[in-house]
Amino acid sequence: MRRLVHDIRNHLAVAIANVEAFRDGVLEPSPERLTAVLQALSEADALLSGLTSGPDAAAKASDM
C-alpha cells in the first residue's frame, strides 16, 4: 500500500509542478508538456481506480 500511495503522490507532484511552472511563466505550456501533465494525471487516476474496482482491489493494492 505504501508503494501505491508513493506512486500516486509522484504522479500528482509531476502534474502540480508543471502547472505551477506554467502559471509562473517558467515553462510554456507546449503540447508535449501538456501531454506529460495529462499522462501523469491519467496514471494517478488509473492507480486510484484500481483501489475501487472490485473485491480483489484491496489485495492487489497491498501487494504493491
N, C-alpha and C positions, 0 to 999 in steps of 0.2 A: 504494500500500500504506500509506503514511503516513496518508493521509486515512481509510482504513478503520480503522486502529488508533486514530486520534483519535476517530472516531465511536463505536467500541466502548467506549473508555475514558469518553467523555462519558456514554453511557447508563448505564454501571456507576456512575459518580460520582453521577449523579442518584439512582439506587436506593440506594446506600450512604448518601448524605447524608440521605435521607428516613428510612431505617430507623434510623440513629443518632439522628435527631431524635425519632422515636417512642420509642426506648429511653430517651432522656434526658428525656422528658416535655416537650420543647419544642413538639412538634406532636402532636395527637391523630390516631390512625390512622383517619381517616374513609374511607368508601367511595371518595370521589373521590381521596384521596391514595394509597390502596392501589391503585387502578386506575392511577394515574400510575406507581407503582413497578412494577407488573406490566407496563405498556406499555414502560417503559424496559428492563426485563429481556428482554421479548419481542423488542424491536428489536435488542438486543445479540445475542440468540440467533440471530435471522434473519441478521444480518451474519456471525456465526461459521459458521452452516450453509452460507452461500454459499461459504465457503472450502473446504468439503469435499464439495461437491455434484457433482463431476464434473471431467472434464479441462479444461473451459473456466474453471473457478473461479479458478485462479491468474491467468489472463489478465484476467478481469473484475476481480479484486481489485487487480491492478496498475494498472488504468485508473482506479481510484477515487482 
